[in-house]
Amino acid sequence: MENNKRRLTYAEAINEGLHQAMELSQDVIVLGQLVDYKPGIFGTTKGLADRFGKNRVFDFPVAENIMTSAAMGASLVGIRPVIVHQRLDFMMYSLDAIVNWLSLWHFKSNKESRLPVTIRAIVGKGWGQAAQHSKSLHAWFAHLPGLKVAIPSTAYDAKGLLLESIFGENPTVIIENRSLFSQADFVPQLPYRVRFGKAEVRRKGKDLTIVAISSMVPVSLRVAQMLAAESIDAEVIDIRTLSPLDEATICDSVSKTKRLVVADPAWQSFGAAGEIIARVSMKIGNQMKSNPIRICLPDSHTPMSYVLEEIYYGNEETMLKEIRMMFKE
Amino acid sequence: MSDINHKSIIKIGKYKDLSIKGIDNELVSGLYRFMLLLRMCQEELIKEYHPADEIRCPVHFCVGQEAMPAALSFLISKNDFLFSHHRSHGYFLAKGGSLKSLFAELYGRQTGANAGKAGSQEISIPSVKFYSGAIVAGMLAIAVGAGLGIQLKGKTEVAVAVFGDAAADEGAFWEAISYAKLRELPVLFICENNSYSTYSHQLKRQPADNIHARVAAFGLETRALFGNDVITNYLTLKEAFSHLHKGKGPFFIEAYTYRFRGHVGPEDDDYIGYRPKSELEFWKNNCPILLLEEQMVALGLLTAQRKKEIVNEIENEIVEAFKFAKNSPFPAEPNWEKLNWAQESPVADKLLHDGPQSEIFDQNQKDTIPQPY
């Protein structure tokens, strides 16, 4: 029997998912810089090398392009590789492998060939991570046909989406926000799956729909709590996966609440928030009581100084302010 | 010819070292027929390209570079992987691809190797582990991955990567070489050095035209050879396969060769003036088919009558392939989503459970602060 009180942190849930995946199939390998050292990439790869050996869990040269290509080639032999990037920024060296090969492989083989490669990319936040340690480029990857993109906000989803990616047949990018790593949630022990393209309504409400992504999910839930005190009943939807996107759940909610806010921890322009607003507006824009808004990062690279960080990332108050304006219109 | 390059080769004038002595007659005839078929089918495609304008994709013809795919076709096995550059036709045939499915792919038809999704430069046959692509170094990096997979699974196959000299311009090339050696992966690298990246000469792009020497510095077993000598190609490849099958790590071959035609498409691009006429003449004079034919005639292995018969056979095959391609239907409008993403997850269905449902998330937890690391 599952114990409903069983709680793990986000990092522990990923770690458990990896242990179980490697247990379930000999074909699963984990590769990335420093994955086989004691700290285990913020705890997520802890104990894997000891348990499954350095043949299945191995450190990789600082060469992200060949790392991704190697994973692709190995998957053609039946391996299910999990690549770990301690920072998404380091992954940029692998863009050719991802854009020119990985994403279009299935397509150009006319559906005959598959590359089940899972890429975990960690996004830094805070303590001066600055411009080269903090980018969340989920919208870039979601722009590409052929890739699946997951962006879990809870420990439950982090494990379920990871397992679903590893044992699925499509290449997947999982974006993990570092600010969530110590946050705990109910995590069943079973190797369970969270399916792509199914958003989760994390709070029910009738006056406003907040579509939240990754680290903006807990923020949005706190904002919803504060709005309740002002008699605004917000519904909070966690998209969980960006590609595919659960448009139906979002549109159903907005048809009910008539208002839409999208909270995305990424730059505002040409991003996921814009895409979500466009999709909803094109379907039910005429039902909305006010213009949709998006809560994003400024169109600027991330500053180092913690004083500037606070301004840059914003908080519940800045989000509240914008939402209140919406109700004054 | 252990340390050769384009400059030293051209000084030879006429290559005289091709020798079929001690080589099985059937093999010699097979190599000859493969090269002739490859040459003739491309010359015919070149003729057909424009009048009808039915082939509407970039096609990189390998006229002049037939010797390496021919030699490889007699050594690579079905279970070996072959990753090719965009000048792919010879390698497509070397891995057992049919002329009909090649032509139909160029004509964009449903019966093409990839049902008209890939065209000449990205054609593949996943069932026999043949893949190609147009981004110059990406493919050899993936070949290294296949080598890794083979090693991890304890299999005995080999991953073969074929690429041009321009691949060594790319960082991915050196990452691949370094990693293949680091892990002693069963990867055979074949560089067809034809001197030019489109119009740009290798020495405009690299400090020297000795890729094999630079690769040797990484500790790989390397060979450099005159790539139009199909017998030397064959014997060197044979040595390489034996090295790889013994688990002795990656092997690198640099084959100096030349394309007779333009970089892409049916037209000559020599009006641009990027390569000297004398260079082209040297290589045509040392055409891989001609070099072998001369030896076969000298040893009485080929008569004018026999050649005529072979040419007739090949002509018929080509006519049939054109007929097949032109009479095949065009692909219907696809379901784009299904075309780009696999829809089923049989492994996940077998191994993973649905639920139990998640519970309400405790939103009042603090952000993780990374600290210095």
Interface residues (C-beta under 8 A of the other chain):
Chain A: E2 N4 L24 S25 I29 N55 R56 P61 A63 N65 I66 S69 A70 A71 M72 G73 A74 S75 L76 V77 G78 I79 D96 A97 N100 W101 L104 H106 F107 K108 S109 N110 K111 E112 S113 R114 P116 G124 K125 G126 W127 Q129 P145 G146 K148 S153 T154 Y156 D157 L163 E164 F167 G168 E169 N170 R178 S179 L180 F181 S182 Q183 A184 D185 F186 P188 L190 P191 Y192 R193 E200 R202 S215 V217 P218 L221 R222 Q225
Chain B: F81 N114 A115 K117 A118 E122 S124 P126 S127 K129 Y131 G133 I135 G138 M139 A141 I142 A143 V144 G145 A146 G147 L148 G149 I150 L152 K153 K155 A159 G171 A172 E175 A176 S178 Y179 L182 W336 K338 L339 N340 W341 A342 E344 S345 P346 V347 A348 L351 L352 H353 D354 G355 P356 S358 E359 I360 F361 D362 Q363 N364 Q365 K366 D367 T368 I369 P370 Q371 P372
